[in-house]
Amino acid sequence: QRFEMSAVGYLTDGTWKGGVSFSRWVNFSSSDDMLGTFTSQPCHLGLCRGFATTGPGSLIVYGSFAGVPADLPITILGDRVNISSLEILDSIGEFDTLHGIVNTTDNIEVRVGFTDGTSFIVSDFGAETSDWLRPSSLLTFQTNQKNAVSVNDEGILTLLNNYYTTIEVNVKENCANRYSDVKAIYANLDPEEHDVDLGYLFGPSLRQQTIGDYFDVEVRIQASETEPLTAFQVKVIFDYDELRVDSDDYCGRLYGWGWNFECTSNDPEYELLMVGTCGLVNTSECGTFDNNVIGFITFQAVRTGFIHLSGEVIKNMGVDTVTSNVKLFSGDAYFFVVDVDDDDDSLSTESEMRSEAEEVLSQSSVSSFNSTSTTNVVEVDCDTMQGDTNGDCVCDVADVRNIQYYISGLVNMSSLSSQAIYSMDANLDGRVDSADVHFLLRIVAYKYRFLADYSTTSNPFTLQISMLTWQSLPSHHNQSNLWLELALVDNKDLDMVFDYGNATSSPDGVFIIPERLDIGVFGAGGLPLTNEYHVPLVVIVETYNVFGDSSDSRLCPFYCTRRIEMCRNAFGDSADAFFPFNYPNLTIPEPTSSPTQSPNWQGANLQATRSASANIFTIMAIAAAMIAALIARYFYQKQPHRPAPFSQYVPTEAPPEPSIDGYVAGVFKKWNPNAMPPVLLQSTEFVQDLQEPGIFEKGKGGGEGRRANGEVLPGLLGEASQGDTAAMPDFQALKQDIPEANNKPTLRIDRSDSMDSLLDEDNPASFSAPPIPAKRDHGGTISQMPPRFPGGPQLRLEKPQLSDEDTDDSEDEDSFNDDNTTISGLSAGSQ
């Protein structure tokens, strides 16, 4: 044994002072250094008052202060004193939990009682006996889970791993081996720098659950001691047959993280992804030092057994420090799920559970926070990598933060590659702003998709677009979809048909469900019925988890339409909510100055064959065909016939640049009705390009026309047997850049079989009768001129949006005047 001396000092006025505050200034000494010396703690400024005995005997202890002496006789016995009791004190960790990073230590403090009635605390450090009485000289220590908490001979505990239940710490005395004590503690790892911890801080990190229960698990990330956490991308992994996360609503952000945040569940079903960035210029304002509680996950236990939670750090970032592609260590933990009918108190159940746990834990491979994970490493072409704003050939949360730093002026564009610069505008709206931060964050969270390889043609109209994942791989159809909304006006009114892609009317145009042309590739197309330029186009992308479920955070419009609730909420249920992604053109073929193939008239058998090496047989065949055609034409004029399908007469060669002479004199005058049958034009709308008003002011149905200045223009179809003059609108009002253009009249050349004519096939004279107004779905006819040939072209001026109903004879008769046809019911400015 050892003892500590104390002293009391008395002053002449009768006052006194004692205790440690006075004793530490007293100089103690021994009369016999062979029996013991004052060389033991406690000491103060070289004055020690701990007496270390070296043998039995009697001596005198002297003390002096300011020259005033005192003495005390001491006897040291040689008798053996045995241990009579042991008690492990509640000094291990906090709340009976040894917690900290791996290899954290703590000492066991044991109160030891002796048969002479004395007792003191034995501990490797921190106790009065620590510097002279080694715990190993009296005690033996042991734990029952050496892989989680180990202990050495001096009672120093070392934290090695998490453990699902209590760990027993045993201590027994070495003298007679009669006394011992047991203490139950928990082992709970704290995260190292950039490691991720799951569950509770004290007690077991994950606690026993009952099947069917919902329970919350906190997610924490340890920042550097000197740098705040500025970005993270982590995933938690579990067995879907054991645990479920119902949807993205069952995970979220907590108080330790106040910045950009996304969590994604069931993509795949056995993972949950959390992503966040703080892109402040002054990184200390992120306020994310120490151990940050960034979020939570709500699980449901669906199967009994020994359940494992693990995960991976895809990328965690400080200011300069980065940790990527490593497995979670402090967050790797196990717990039991039991049935509600289990008898937890039965020895057999407890034994079975421990046996199962020990077998599983013996196969655990994570022993430190440096186990590399390669599940997030994807081989890609760096030159085509989407979303790689920092040029490291990976699209991850670091690229999101890089956009934030670029917006704040911390990133110089000159330091970036061309692909990185392109990737800055992640949502392709032509500027780099917070919308790109939001967009790329959801790309990294598997919720959005990149648009790529966008292309269109105007005639025929085609549109093709691709979707790519964060890995720049084609987005599979079972987890993504794409729709289009095209703000058509004229082609919508004319019921344009899409050859591929299903189009339906929408308040702002047509809504198109495109065809899936390949993995991640969508397309739509059709033949326009009239020209429309710079047509606003919205692209809508929606993604799904592995179960086909979506959410508001998975719906991504490029850029807005009233079909999307968030757009309606922001801009109202109106056209103001329509913000296009692009402006494609839709055009129709311009008419050629002559047919690109010889007309094939029903009843004739005429084929013109041209060859660079013509021979006599070819000449004879052509001559025979011409004779047959003349004969057929003669009989055709004697008998009523319907024309062949109009597609055989549609010119395909492009005409000259639009002009008055080009369209009228330069094109139509070349179609000589005496040389070939008439040709059908489908709503060419060439009047949009006419520069002079009143061109047909004096025109006749099939004959010559005059300009306003009186100049005679060649006739369209030669001399007409009958025709009417028409009061034409001001063509300047038909320009596309004025509002009236959406409700403009159009010139149309059509076949007479579009009329509901009651032609008497036995009476050829009926073909020269005045025309009967048509009943078409494009509105009432305003004027019609009889054709030179039955079934041939007719010229008419239409107001396409006048009516969607049939026009009866009486209405048309009221609207026409044979002497000077005018449009009834319209103001002069809109004619």
C-alpha positions in Angstrom: 0.0 0.0 0.0 0.9 3.7 -0.4 -0.3 6.7 1.5 -0.5 10.4 0.8 0.5 12.9 3.5 -1.5 16.0 4.4 -0.9 18.8 6.8 -2.6 21.8 8.6 -0.9 25.1 9.2 -1.8 27.4 12.2 -1.1 31.1 12.4 -0.4 33.1 15.5 -3.9 34.7 15.4 -5.4 31.3 15.8 -6.5 30.9 12.1 -5.5 27.7 10.2 -5.4 26.3 6.7 -5.3 22.6 5.5 -6.3 20.3 2.7 -4.6 20.0 -0.7 -4.4 23.8 -1.1 -2.0 23.9 1.9 -0.5 20.4 1.8 1.0 20.8 -1.7 3.3 23.5 -0.3 4.7 21.4 2.5 8.0 19.6 2.1 7.7 16.0 3.3 10.6 13.7 4.0 11.3 10.2 5.6 13.6 9.3 8.5 14.5 6.0 6.8 14.7 5.9 3.0 15.2 2.1 3.2 11.6 1.7 4.3 10.1 4.3 1.9 10.4 7.7 0.3 8.2 10.6 -0.9 8.6 9.9 -4.6 5.0 9.1 -5.5 2.2 11.2 -6.8 0.6 13.5 -6.1 3.3 16.1 -6.6 3.4 19.9 -7.0 6.4 21.8 -8.2 8.7 19.0 -7.3 7.1 18.5 -3.8 5.6 15.0 -3.6 3.4 13.9 -0.8 2.9 10.3 -2.0 4.9 7.8 0.1 6.1 4.6 -1.6 6.9 1.8 0.9 9.7 -0.5 0.2 9.7 -2.8 3.4 8.3 -3.3 6.9 9.4 -1.3 9.9 9.0 2.0 11.7 10.0 5.5 10.7 9.2 9.2 11.2 7.7 11.4 8.6 8.8 15.1 8.7 7.1 18.1 7.3 8.1 21.8 7.2 6.6 25.0 5.9 8.3 28.4 6.1 10.8 26.9 8.6 8.1 25.6 10.9 8.5 21.7 11.3 6.2 18.9 12.3 6.6 15.1 12.4 4.5 11.9 12.5 5.6 8.3 13.4 4.6 5.6 10.8 4.7 1.8 11.2 4.7 -0.4 8.0 3.4 -3.9 8.6 4.6 -6.9 6.8 1.2 -8.8 6.9 -0.6 -9.9 3.7 -3.9 -8.2 3.1 -6.4 -10.0 0.8 -9.1 -8.6 -1.6 -12.6 -8.8 -0.2 -14.7 -7.2 -3.1 -14.6 -6.0 -6.7 -16.9 -3.4 -8.5 -16.6 -2.2 -12.1 -17.6 1.5 -12.0 -20.0 3.2 -14.4 -17.2 5.1 -16.1 -16.9 3.4 -19.5 -17.8 5.7 -22.4 -21.2 7.5 -22.2 -24.5 5.9 -21.2 -22.8 2.5 -21.0 -21.6 2.9 -24.6 -18.1 2.7 -25.8 -18.3 5.0 -28.9 -15.9 6.9 -31.1 -13.9 6.2 -34.2 -12.2 2.8 -34.6 -9.5 2.1 -32.0 -10.9 4.5 -29.5 -9.8 3.4 -26.0 -11.2 3.7 -22.5 -10.0 2.3 -19.2 -11.9 0.1 -16.8 -12.1 1.5 -13.3 -12.5 -1.1 -10.5 -13.1 -0.4 -6.9 -11.2 -3.0 -4.9 -12.0 -3.7 -1.2 -9.5 -5.3 1.2 -9.8 -7.4 4.4 -8.2 -4.6 6.5 -11.2 -2.4 5.7 -9.5 -0.2 3.2 -10.6 0.3 -0.5 -9.4 2.2 -3.5 -9.9 2.5 -7.2 -7.6 0.5 -9.5 -7.2 1.8 -13.1 -4.6 2.1 -15.7 -4.9 5.9 -15.6 -6.9 8.5 -13.9 -7.0 6.9 -10.4 -4.9 7.7 -7.4 -3.2 4.3 -7.7 -2.6 4.5 -11.4 1.1 5.5 -11.1 2.2 2.8 -8.7 -0.3 -0.1 -8.6 -0.7 -1.8 -12.0 -4.2 -3.3 -12.4 -2.6 -6.5 -13.8 -0.9 -7.2 -10.5 -4.3 -7.7 -8.9 -6.9 -8.2 -11.7 -7.7 -10.1 -14.9 -9.9 -8.6 -17.7 -11.9 -10.1 -20.5 -14.7 -9.3 -23.0 -17.0 -11.8 -24.8 -16.8 -10.0 -28.2 -13.2 -9.5 -29.0 -14.0 -8.5 -32.7 -16.0 -5.5 -31.4 -14.3 -4.5 -28.1 -11.0 -5.9 -27.0 -9.3 -5.4 -23.6 -5.6 -5.7 -22.6 -4.0 -6.9 -19.3 -4.3 -3.4 -17.7 -8.0 -3.1 -18.4 -7.8 -0.8 -21.5 -10.8 -1.3 -23.8 -10.4 -0.8 -27.6 -13.4 -0.2 -29.9 -13.1 -2.2 -33.1 -16.6 -2.4 -34.6 -20.4 -2.0 -34.0 -22.3 -4.7 -32.2 -26.0 -5.4 -32.2 -26.4 -6.1 -28.5 -24.6 -5.7 -25.2 -21.0 -6.9 -24.7 -19.9 -8.3 -21.4 -16.8 -6.9 -19.7 -15.5 -9.3 -17.0 -13.0 -8.6 -14.2 -11.8 -11.0 -11.5 -9.1 -10.9 -8.8 -5.8 -12.8 -9.1 -5.2 -13.5 -5.4 -7.7 -16.1 -4.4 -9.8 -16.1 -7.6 -12.9 -15.7 -5.5 -14.2 -12.3 -6.5 -15.4 -11.0 -9.9 -17.7 -8.5 -11.6 -19.4 -8.1 -15.0 -20.4 -5.0 -16.8 -22.6 -4.8 -19.9 -21.7 -2.1 -22.5 -22.5 -1.3 -26.1 -20.1 -0.9 -29.0 -21.1 1.9 -31.4 -18.7 3.4 -33.9 -18.6 7.1 -34.7 -17.7 8.0 -38.3 -14.2 9.0 -39.3 -13.7 12.0 -41.6 -16.2 11.6 -44.5 -17.5 8.3 -43.3 -21.3 7.8 -42.9 -22.9 6.6 -39.7 -26.4 5.1 -39.5 -28.8 4.8 -36.5 -28.2 5.9 -32.9 -25.3 7.5 -31.2 -25.6 5.6 -27.9 -26.6 2.0 -27.3 -26.6 -0.3 -30.3 -26.6 1.7 -33.6 -29.6 -0.2 -34.8 -32.1 -1.7 -32.4 -34.3 -4.8 -32.5 -37.5 -4.4 -34.4 -40.8 -6.4 -34.7 -41.9 -7.6 -38.2 -44.2 -5.1 -39.8 -42.8 -2.2 -37.8 -41.8 1.1 -39.4 -38.7 2.6 -37.9 -36.4 5.6 -38.6 -32.7 5.5 -39.2 -30.7 8.7 -39.0 -27.9 9.3 -41.5 -24.8 11.2 -40.3 -21.6 12.3 -42.1 -18.5 13.3 -40.3 -16.8 16.5 -41.7 -13.1 17.3 -41.4 -11.9 19.1 -38.3 -10.8 22.0 -40.4 -13.1 21.9 -43.4 -16.9 21.9 -43.6 -18.8 19.3 -45.5 -19.7 20.9 -48.9 -21.2 18.0 -50.9 -22.1 14.4 -50.4 -23.4 11.5 -52.5 -24.0 8.3 -50.5 -26.1 5.2 -50.8 -27.5 2.9 -48.2 -27.8 -0.8 -49.1 -30.1 -3.4 -47.7 -31.9 -6.7 -48.6 -35.2 -5.9 -50.2 -36.6 -9.2 -48.9 -35.9 -8.0 -45.4 -36.5 -4.2 -45.5 -38.6 -1.9 -47.6 -38.6 1.9 -48.2 -42.1 2.6 -49.6 -41.2 5.7 -51.7 -39.1 8.9 -51.8 -41.5 10.4 -49.2 -40.0 7.9 -46.7 -36.6 9.7 -46.7 -35.7 13.3 -46.2 -33.4 16.0 -44.9 -32.7 16.7 -41.2 -31.5 19.6 -39.2 -27.8 19.0 -39.8 -28.1 19.9 -43.5 -29.8 23.0 -44.8 -28.8 23.0 -48.5 -29.6 21.3 -51.8 -30.8 17.8 -51.1 -32.3 14.8 -52.9 -33.0 11.3 -51.8 -34.1 8.5 -54.2 -35.6 5.1 -53.2 -36.2 1.9 -55.1 -33.8 2.7 -58.0 -32.8 -0.1 -57.6 -35.1 -1.5 -54.9 -32.3 -2.5 -52.5 -30.6 1.0 -52.4 -31.4 4.4 -51.1 -29.4 7.3 -52.5 -28.8 10.7 -50.8 -27.2 13.7 -52.6 -26.6 17.2 -51.4 -24.5 20.3 -52.2 -23.6 23.6 -50.5 -22.0 25.8 -53.1 -21.5 28.9 -51.0 -18.4 31.0 -51.7 -17.6 31.3 -48.0 -17.7 27.6 -47.2 -17.7 28.2 -43.5 -21.2 29.5 -43.9 -22.3 26.0 -44.8 -22.1 25.4 -41.1 -21.4 21.7 -41.6 -18.4 21.0 -39.3 -18.3 18.0 -37.0 -20.9 15.1 -37.2 -23.7 16.3 -39.4 -27.2 14.7 -39.2 -28.0 15.1 -42.9 -31.2 13.0 -43.2 -33.4 10.0 -42.3 -34.8 6.9 -43.8 -38.0 5.2 -42.8 -37.8 1.4 -43.2 -40.4 -1.3 -42.8 -39.3 -4.7 -41.4 -40.8 -7.4 -43.6 -38.9 -10.5 -42.6 -37.5 -11.9 -39.3 -33.9 -12.6 -39.0 -30.5 -11.0 -38.5 -30.7 -7.9 -40.7 -27.7 -6.1 -42.3 -27.5 -2.4 -43.3 -24.5 -1.2 -45.2 -23.6 1.4 -47.9 -21.1 3.2 -49.9 -19.6 6.7 -50.2 -19.8 7.6 -53.8 -18.3 11.0 -53.1 -18.0 13.2 -49.9 -16.3 16.5 -50.2 -14.9 19.1 -47.9 -13.2 22.2 -49.4 -10.1 20.5 -50.7 -10.5 17.0 -49.3 -12.4 14.4 -51.2 -13.4 10.8 -50.4 -14.9 8.6 -53.0 -15.8 5.0 -53.8 -15.4 3.4 -50.4 -17.7 1.3 -48.3 -19.3 2.6 -45.1 -17.6 1.5 -42.0 -19.3 3.1 -39.0 -22.7 2.7 -40.8 -22.2 -1.0 -41.4 -24.4 -2.6 -38.8 -26.7 -5.4 -37.9 -29.9 -5.9 -35.9 -32.6 -8.4 -35.3 -36.2 -8.4 -36.5 -38.4 -10.8 -34.5 -41.9 -12.0 -34.8 -44.5 -10.5 -32.6 -45.2 -14.0 -31.1 -41.6 -14.7 -30.3 -40.9 -15.3 -26.6 -37.8 -13.1 -26.2 -37.2 -14.4 -22.7 -36.7 -18.0 -23.7 -33.2 -19.3 -23.5 -33.6 -21.2 -26.8 -34.6 -18.1 -28.8 -31.8 -16.1 -27.3 -29.3 -18.8 -28.0 -30.5 -19.3 -31.6 -30.3 -15.6 -32.3 -26.8 -15.3 -31.0 -25.7 -18.3 -32.9 -27.1 -16.9 -36.1 -25.5 -13.5 -35.4 -22.0 -15.0 -34.7 -22.1 -17.0 -37.9 -22.9 -13.9 -40.0 -20.5 -11.6 -38.2 -17.6 -14.1 -38.7 -18.0 -13.5 -42.4 -18.0 -9.7 -42.2 -15.4 -8.2 -44.5 -15.5 -4.5 -43.5 -12.9 -3.7 -40.8 -11.9 -0.1 -41.6 -12.9 2.9 -43.6 -10.7 2.2 -46.5 -12.5 -0.7 -48.3 -12.7 0.3 -51.9 -16.0 0.0 -53.8 -16.0 -0.2 -57.6 -19.8 -0.4 -58.1 -20.0 3.3 -59.1 -17.1 3.2 -61.6 -18.2 3.2 -65.2 -16.0 3.2 -68.3 -17.1 6.0 -70.6 -15.8 8.2 -73.4 -14.7 11.3 -71.6 -15.1 13.4 -74.8 -18.9 12.6 -74.8 -19.5 12.3 -71.1 -22.7 14.3 -70.2 -22.7 16.4 -67.1 -19.0 16.3 -66.5 -18.5 20.0 -65.6 -15.1 19.6 -63.9 -13.5 17.4 -66.5 -12.8 14.3 -64.4 -14.7 12.0 -66.7 -17.3 11.3 -64.1 -20.8 12.8 -63.6 -21.4 13.1 -59.9 -22.1 15.6 -57.1 -18.8 17.3 -57.7 -20.1 18.5 -61.0 -23.1 20.0 -59.4 -21.0 21.9 -56.9 -18.8 23.0 -59.8 -21.7 24.7 -61.5 -22.5 26.5 -58.2 -18.8 27.7 -58.0 -18.9 28.8 -61.7 -22.1 30.9 -61.0 -20.3 32.4 -58.0 -17.2 33.2 -60.0 -14.9 30.7 -58.4 -14.4 28.7 -61.6 -12.7 30.3 -64.7 -14.3 29.1 -68.0 -10.8 29.2 -69.6 -9.7 26.3 -67.4 -12.5 24.0 -68.7 -12.6 21.7 -71.6 -15.1 22.2 -74.4 -17.1 19.2 -73.1 -17.1 20.6 -69.6 -18.3 24.0 -70.8 -21.1 22.3 -72.8 -22.0 20.4 -69.6 -22.4 23.5 -67.6 -25.7 24.2 -69.4 -27.2 20.9 -68.1 -30.8 21.7 -69.1 -29.9 23.1 -72.5 -31.7 26.4 -72.0 -28.7 28.5 -73.3 -27.6 29.8 -69.9 -25.9 28.6 -66.8 -27.9 29.3 -63.6 -29.5 27.8 -60.6 -31.8 25.8 -62.8 -28.8 23.8 -64.1 -27.8 23.1 -60.5 -31.2 21.8 -59.7 -31.3 19.8 -63.0 -27.9 18.2 -62.6 -28.6 17.4 -58.9 -31.6 15.3 -60.0 -29.6 13.7 -62.8 -27.1 12.6 -60.2 -30.0 11.4 -58.0 -31.2 9.2 -60.9 -34.4 11.2 -61.3 -33.8 13.2 -64.4 -32.3 12.3 -67.8 -30.1 14.2 -70.2 -31.5 15.1 -73.6 -29.2 14.4 -76.5 -29.1 14.0 -80.3 -32.0 16.3 -80.9 -32.8 16.6 -84.6 -35.7 17.6 -86.9 -36.5 17.8 -90.6 -39.2 20.1 -91.9 -40.5 18.2 -94.9 -41.6 15.6 -94.1 -41.7 16.7 -90.5 -39.6 14.4 -88.3 -38.3 14.8 -84.8 -35.9 12.5 -83.0 -34.5 12.8 -79.5 -32.5 10.6 -77.1 -32.4 10.3 -73.4 -29.2 9.4 -71.4 -28.6 8.5 -67.8 -26.0 10.0 -65.4 -23.6 7.4 -66.9 -24.3 8.8 -70.4 -25.9 5.5 -71.3 -29.2 5.1 -73.1 -32.1 5.4 -70.7 -34.1 2.2 -70.7 -37.8 2.4 -71.6 -39.1 0.7 -68.5 -37.7 3.5 -66.3 -38.2 6.6 -68.5 -40.7 8.1 -71.0 -40.9 11.1 -73.2 -43.8 13.2 -74.6 -44.0 16.2 -76.9 -46.3 19.1 -77.1 -46.1 21.0 -80.4 -47.9 24.4 -80.6 -49.4 23.7 -84.1 -52.1 26.1 -85.4 -52.7 25.7 -89.1 -51.7 22.1 -89.4 -53.8 21.3 -86.3 -56.8 23.0 -88.0 -56.2 20.9 -91.1 -56.0 17.7 -89.1 -52.4 16.9 -89.9 -51.7 13.2 -89.5 -48.6 11.8 -87.8 -47.2 8.8 -89.6 -45.4 7.7 -86.4 -46.2 9.0 -83.0 -49.8 9.4 -81.7 -51.0 13.0 -81.7 -54.0 14.4 -79.9 -55.4 17.9 -79.5 -54.2 20.0 -76.6 -55.1 23.5 -75.5 -51.8 24.8 -76.8 -51.5 22.6 -80.0 -51.1 18.9 -80.2 -49.8 16.4 -77.6 -47.7 13.7 -79.1 -46.8 10.3 -77.8 -43.7 9.5 -79.8 -42.6 6.1 -80.9 -39.7 4.3 -79.3 -37.2 3.9 -82.0 -34.4 2.3 -79.9 -33.3 2.1 -76.3 -33.6 5.7 -75.1 -34.5 7.0 -78.5 -37.9 8.6 -79.3 -39.3 9.9 -82.6 -42.4 11.3 -84.3 -43.2 12.6 -87.7 -45.8 13.2 -90.4 -46.5 15.1 -93.6 -47.4 18.8 -93.0 -50.5 20.2 -94.8 -49.2 23.7 -94.7 -46.1 25.7 -93.8 -45.5 26.6 -90.2 -42.3 28.1 -89.0 -40.7 28.3 -85.6 -43.4 26.2 -84.0 -42.9 26.1 -80.2 -42.0 22.6 -78.9 -42.1 21.4 -75.3 -40.5 18.1 -74.3 -41.7 16.3 -71.2 -39.6 13.6 -69.5 -40.8 11.3 -66.8 -38.8 8.7 -65.0 -39.8 5.7 -62.9 -38.3 3.5 -60.2 -37.9 -0.2 -60.7 -41.6 -0.7 -59.8 -42.8 1.8 -62.4 -43.7 4.4 -59.8 -43.1 8.1 -60.4 -43.4 11.4 -58.4 -43.3 15.1 -58.9 -39.6 15.1 -58.5 -39.3 12.7 -61.4 -41.3 14.8 -63.9 -39.0 17.1 -65.9 -40.5 19.4 -68.6 -38.3 21.2 -71.1 -39.4 23.7 -70.1 -43.0 24.2 -69.1 -46.6 23.5 -70.2 -49.9 23.8 -68.5 -50.1 19.9 -68.5 -47.6 20.0 -65.6 -49.0 21.0 -62.3 -46.0 23.0 -61.1 -46.2 25.0 -64.3 -49.9 25.7 -63.8 -49.2 26.7 -60.2 -46.5 29.1 -61.3 -48.0 30.6 -64.5 -51.7 29.8 -64.4 -53.8 27.4 -66.5 -53.2 29.4 -69.7 -50.8 29.7 -72.7 -48.6 31.8 -70.4 -47.4 28.4 -68.9 -46.0 27.3 -72.3 -42.2 27.7 -72.4 -40.7 25.8 -75.4 -37.5 23.8 -75.6 -37.1 24.4 -79.4 -38.8 25.8 -82.5 -38.9 23.3 -85.4 -40.3 24.2 -88.9 -42.9 22.3 -90.8 -43.1 22.8 -94.5 -44.8 21.3 -97.6 -43.2 20.7 -100.9 -43.2 23.7 -103.2 -44.8 23.1 -106.7 -42.5 22.4 -109.6 -42.6 24.3 -112.9 -43.5 21.0 -114.6 -44.5 17.5 -113.4 -41.6 15.3 -112.3 -43.3 12.4 -114.1 -45.6 12.1 -117.0 -49.3 12.3 -115.8 -51.1 9.0 -115.9 -54.7 9.8 -116.8 -57.4 7.2 -116.1 -58.4 5.4 -119.3 -55.1 6.0 -121.0 -52.1 3.8 -121.2 -49.3 6.3 -121.7 -45.8 5.9 -120.4 -42.9 8.1 -121.5 -39.7 6.2 -121.4 -36.4 8.0 -121.8 -33.0 6.4 -122.3 -29.5 7.6 -123.1 -29.2 4.6 -125.6 -32.6 4.7 -127.2 -33.1 2.2 -130.0 -35.7 1.6 -132.6 -37.8 -0.5 -130.3 -38.0 2.3 -127.8 -39.1 4.7 -130.5 -41.8 2.3 -131.7 -43.0 1.8 -128.2 -43.3 5.5 -127.6 -45.2 6.0 -130.8 -47.6 3.3 -130.0 -48.2 4.7 -126.6 -48.9 8.1 -128.0 -51.4 6.7 -130.5 -53.1 4.8 -127.6 -53.2 7.9 -125.5 -54.9 10.0 -128.3 -57.5 7.3 -128.8 -58.0 7.0 -125.0 -58.3 10.8 -124.7 -60.9 10.9 -127.4 -63.0 8.3 -125.7 -62.4 9.8 -122.3 -63.9 13.1 -123.4 -66.9 11.2 -124.6 -67.4 9.4 -121.4 -67.6 10.6 -117.7 -64.6 9.5 -115.7 -63.2 10.1 -112.2 -59.5 11.1 -112.1 -56.7 8.8 -110.9 -55.6 9.1 -107.3 -54.3 12.6 -106.7 -50.9 11.5 -105.5 -49.9 10.8 -109.1 -50.3 14.5 -109.9 -48.5 16.1 -106.9 -45.4 17.9 -108.2 -42.3 17.2 -106.3 -39.7 19.4 -107.9 -39.0 22.6 -106.0 -40.2 25.8 -107.7 -38.2 29.1 -108.1 -38.1 31.6 -105.3 -41.6 32.9 -104.4 -42.6 36.0 -106.4 -45.7 37.2 -108.2 -44.4 36.3 -111.6 -42.8 33.1 -110.2 -46.0 31.8 -108.8 -48.4 33.0 -111.4 -46.7 33.7 -114.7 -43.6 31.7 -114.1 -45.2 28.5 -112.8 -48.9 28.2 -113.6 -48.6 29.4 -117.2 -46.4 26.5 -117.9 -49.1 24.0 -117.1 -50.6 23.9 -120.5 -54.1 22.3 -120.2 -54.0 21.5 -123.9 -50.9 19.4 -123.5 -51.7 17.4 -120.2 -54.4 17.0 -117.6 -54.6 19.5 -114.7 -52.6 19.1 -111.5 -53.6 19.1 -107.9 -52.0 21.4 -105.3 -52.7 20.8 -101.6 -53.1 24.1 -99.8 -49.7 25.6 -100.8 -50.5 28.9 -99.1 -48.2 30.6 -101.6 -50.2 33.8 -101.1 -48.2 34.5 -97.9 -45.3 35.5 -100.1 -47.1 37.7 -102.5 -46.0 41.3 -102.1 -48.7 43.2 -104.0 -52.4 43.5 -102.9 -55.2 43.0 -105.3 -53.4 40.7 -107.8 -56.6 38.8 -108.7 -58.8 41.9 -108.5 -59.9 41.5 -112.1 -59.1 37.8 -112.5 -61.5 35.2 -114.0 -61.9 31.7 -112.9 -59.8 29.9 -115.5 -58.7 32.7 -117.7 -56.3 35.5 -117.6 -55.7 37.8 -114.6 -54.8 41.4 -114.2 -52.8 43.3 -111.6 -54.1 46.3 -109.9 -52.3 48.5 -112.5 -54.2 46.7 -115.3 -51.3 44.5 -116.5 -52.6 41.3 -118.0 -51.2 38.0 -116.6 -51.4 34.7 -118.5 -54.3 32.5 -117.5 -53.9 29.7 -115.1 -55.8 27.2 -117.1 -56.4 28.8 -120.4 -59.8 30.2 -121.4 -62.6 29.3 -119.1 -66.1 28.6 -120.3 -67.5 30.2 -117.2 -66.1 32.2 -114.3 -66.7 34.9 -111.7 -64.7 37.8 -110.4 -63.9 37.7 -106.7 -63.1 40.5 -104.2 -59.8 39.4 -102.7 -58.4 40.3 -99.3 -55.3 42.4 -98.8 -52.5 39.9 -99.0 -50.3 42.0 -96.7 -52.7 41.0 -93.9 -51.7 37.4 -94.4 -48.1 37.8 -93.2 -47.2 35.3 -90.5 -45.8 38.0 -88.2 -49.2 39.6 -87.5 -51.9 38.0 -85.3 -54.4 37.8 -88.1 -52.2 35.3 -89.9 -53.6 32.5 -87.6 -57.0 33.0 -89.1 -56.0 33.8 -92.7 -57.8 32.8 -95.9 -55.9 30.5 -98.2 -55.9 29.8 -101.9 -56.6 26.2 -102.7 -56.6 24.3 -106.0 -58.7 21.1 -105.5 -60.5 18.5 -107.6 -64.1 18.7 -108.4 -64.7 15.3 -106.7 -64.4 17.3 -103.5 -67.7 18.8 -104.4 -71.0 17.0 -103.6 -71.7 17.2 -107.3 -74.6 15.2 -108.7 -73.1 14.5 -112.1 -75.2 12.6 -114.6 -72.7 10.1 -116.1 -75.2 9.5 -119.0 -75.3 13.2 -119.7 -71.9 14.7 -120.5 -73.4 18.1 -120.6 -73.8 18.1 -116.8 -70.0 18.5 -116.5 -70.3 22.1 -117.7 -73.0 23.0 -115.3 -72.3 25.6 -112.6 -70.5 24.2 -109.6 -72.3 23.0 -106.5 -70.8 24.3 -103.2 -68.7 21.7 -101.5 -69.4 20.4 -98.0 -66.0 20.0 -96.5 -64.8 20.1 -93.0 -62.5 23.0 -93.7 -65.3 25.6 -93.8 -67.7 26.9 -96.4 -66.6 27.6 -99.9 -66.4 31.3 -100.7 -65.9 31.0 -104.5 -65.6 28.2 -107.0 -64.8 28.2 -110.7 -65.8 25.3 -113.0 -62.8 23.4 -114.4 -61.9 23.1 -118.0 -61.8 19.3 -117.6 -64.3 17.3 -115.5 -62.6 16.2 -112.3 -59.8 18.7 -112.8 -58.6 21.5 -110.6 -60.7 24.2 -109.2 -59.5 27.5 -107.6 -61.2 28.6 -104.5 -60.6 31.1 -101.6 -61.2 29.5 -98.2 -61.5 30.8 -94.7 -60.4 27.5 -92.9 -61.7 28.5 -89.5 -65.1 29.7 -90.6 -66.9 26.6 -89.7 -66.4 22.9 -88.9 -69.9 22.1 -90.0 -71.3 21.3 -93.5 -72.6 24.2 -95.5 -75.9 23.8 -97.2 -77.0 25.2 -100.5 -79.1 28.0 -99.1 -76.3 29.4 -97.0 -74.0 29.5 -100.0 -76.6 31.1 -102.2 -77.0 33.9 -99.7 -73.3 34.4 -99.6 -72.6 34.8 -103.3 -73.3 37.3 -106.0 -72.7 36.2 -109.5 -71.7 39.6 -110.7 -69.1 40.3 -108.0 -68.6 37.6 -105.4 -67.9 39.0 -101.9 -67.4 37.5 -98.5 -70.5 37.9 -96.3 -70.4 38.4 -92.5 -66.7 39.5 -92.3 -65.4 43.0 -91.8 -63.4 44.6 -94.6 -60.2 44.4 -92.6 -60.4 40.6 -92.2 -61.5 39.7 -95.7 
